[in-house]
Amino acid sequence: RKHDLVLNKGSIVDASIVKAPIQRNTKEENDQIKNGESPDWTEKKSQHKDVDASWTSKNGKNYYGYKNHIKIDQASKLITACQVTPAHVHDSQMMFDLIDKYDKGHSLYADSAY
């Protein structure tokens, strides 16, 4: 915006799944993580655990990881906003975190998830 590269003719919003290594936890460890507790892991083991990623399903397939939610300028194709969430967060929940005052009065394109 500062260098007038963003043309503000409209925006496109979408999300993509970013896979993370699947965690092999016991049921008890998963329950502790869901309750906001830390399982009793050694320091070395805890450094290799990703407790922020989550599961989601798309087109009948399960994925473990995160989602990149982005908004791009329709004309320049530059990314103007982005958010990263655990994969289970629905695309539509991030819409209002991505749009801003520059979107007012312009077209906003998104798929049916929004």
N, C-alpha and C positions, 0 to 999 in steps of 0.2 A: 504494500500500500504506500509505503514511504517513497518508493521509486516509481509509482504509477504503473506497476506491472499487473496489478489486479484490476480487471476491467469492469467488475460489478454489473455484468449483464444478466446474472443469474447464478445459482449455485446448485451443485449436485452433492447429495449426501448418501453415503453408503458405509457398510462395514464389512470387514473381512476377518476370517478366523486365522489366528496365528497359533500353530500347534506347539505344545510344550512337551517335554518328556513325561510320560505317564508315571505317576507315583505308585509305588507298590507298598501301600500301607495296610496295616491290619484294620479290622473293623473298629477296634477300640481306638486306634490312632486317628482314624477318620472322624469318629464321633468327637474326640477331643478337639480336633481342628475345627469342626463345625461349631463347637461351643466356644471357640475363641481361646482355647487352652493350648499349651505347647506340650506335645508328647515328650516322654522321657527318653530323648535321643542323645547320643553322644554329640559333642560339639562338631566333630567331623561329619557325622551323619546329618545333622541339622543343616549344615552348610550346603548339602546336596539336595535338600528337599524344597520343593516349590509349593508352599501352602496357600498361595494367592490365586493360582490358576483354578479353573473349574471345568466341568463337563457341559457340553451342549450337543444338540442333535440337529443335523441339517440334511435334508433329503434322505432320511432313514439311516444316516451314518452318524456315529458318535465321535466327538472330537474333545480333546482335553487341551486347554490352553487359555488363550486370551482373544479379545476382539479389538481390532483397530477400527475406530469410528472416525471417518473423515468427512470434511466438507471441502469441495474444490470450487474454484471459480470456473464457471461454465466456459468462458471465452479463452482464458489463459491456461486453464488446466492446472493452475498452481493450488497447492493445499493451503487453505486459509484457516482451518481449525482442525484439531484432532484430539481424541480422547482414547485412552487404553483402559479396558475393563476386563474382569474375568469373563470367560466365554459365555457363561449363563445369562449375562445381562442382555435383555432383548434390545434389538436395534432401536426401536421406537423410544425407549427410555432415555436415549442420549440426544435426541433431536434438539431439545431446548438448550442443551449444553453446547451445541455446535453453532446454532444460529446466533446472530448478533445484530446490532443496529444497522450494519451495512446491507443486510438482507431485506430490509423494509422496502416494499414497493417493487421488489424484483422477483422473478420466477425462482421457485425452489423445486428441484426434481429429486425424487426418491422412489425406491421400489415399494412394493406392497407391504413390506415389513414396517413401514413408517405410517 
